[in-house]
Amino acid sequence: MFLGAILRKGWHKSSEGRACFLLNTFSENIYINKNLMNKLDSSDMDADFPPALLKKIMSHESCHRFSKVHLTSFTIYFLLLTILFSIALITLFKIYSRFLEVKAIIKELNYTELECTKQHSFLEYKVWSCCPKDWKPFSSHCYFTVSDSASWRESEEKCSSMGAHLMVIHSQEEQDFITKTLDPKAAYYIGLSDAGHRQWRWVDQTPYNESATFWHQGEPNFDHEQCVTVNHRKSDWGWNDVTCNGKQKSVCQVKKIYL
C-alpha cells in the first residue's frame, strides 16, 4: 500500500528522523487531502502505523482543533469586554454631562438647591423634573411668591435676578393653582403690562390672548394704569390694572429643570 511503502522507506532513518519524517509526511497528507484518512479502514491503520506515532499524529490534530476553539472563545470574550467597556464609558459620560448641566443651571439661576420629582417623560433620558427649593411646581413651570412689596419694575428685576420673570398666566388652571397659595388680603404683580394704547404684553413675549384673560368686572378701566395685579375681590380672584409705581407683592415664574 502507498502508506505502508512510505513508512518502510522512512523507517530506516534514525529514530528521531523517522518520527519527523513520518509526522511531516502524514500531517501534510492529512491537511492536503483529508479524504485519504477517511478511506483507510481500521485494519490499515493498525497494520501500517506504529501505535506511538499514530497517537502523536492524532494528538497533533486535537491540539490544532483545541487551539482554534480557544482562539474563537478569546475573540468573543474580548469583543464582549469591549462592548461592555464602551457602554460603561457612554453611561459615565452622560452622568457627567448631566452633572455639568445641573451645575451650570444652578450657577446661572443663583440657586443652591433643587427639589426634584420623578416623572414619566418622553424627553430622551431626562426623567426628573426639578424646581428651586421653596418654589412651587405646576405643569412645566415653577412659581415663587415674593413677599416684599416693590414697584412693578423692581418686582420684575427681582425675578430676573433669580433667572425668572413675573408670572405669566394662560389658563384658568394656572390661575387657580397660584391663587390658592396667595393671601387674599394682598395684591400681586404679574408679568402683564401696557406698552401704550392698551396694547397688553407679557414679559416673556408670549401672545396676549383676550379669550384667556381673567379681568375683574369693569377692568381694565384707566389708561394711566399700565401694570396688572392679581387680587381677591368679593368671592373670586381676578386681574386689576394699577399704576406701575405702586408697592405690591409679586409672583415669579421659571421653567422647570429636567434631568
Disulfide bonds with the S-S distance in Angstrom:
Cys116-Cys130 1.87
Cys131-Cys142 2.01
Cys159-Cys252 1.89
Cys227-Cys244 1.93
